[in-house]
Amino acid sequence: MQAQIAQLPNIADLLSVNEFIQLGSEEIEDDNEGADEYEIFQQVVERYRLAEEDTIKPADDAVNKEEEVDIPISKAIKALETLKLFEMRQEDGSEVLLRALDQADRRYLSKKHEGKKQQTIDSFFQKR
């Protein structure tokens, strides 16, 4: 095989397999001799961490907007029903997931009804 490789054009300074495997020019320097695992870990982190300019920071107003958004309970219930319908139509739909969605749906429905007060029929005829 080495003879076949030697016949290929544009190949200079052909190395034998043993020379390729044991390159003398590639000596590994062990700077960490005597270092404990924590020091080695710190050196790896220092070498490969992202520079500050390489990280993407979210805008402050975007973070505040996400925190301020209040999702109506009726919208959450509708989303759960859509997700349940999607999961039921899957060939490999998960029974465990469907039970969890049903449980969440019941929870939010009861919360929705807790907020309502029963009123007398007279309140419908009063002027507001």
Order of alpha helices (4+ residues) and beta strands (2+ residues): alpha-alpha-alpha-alpha-alpha-alpha
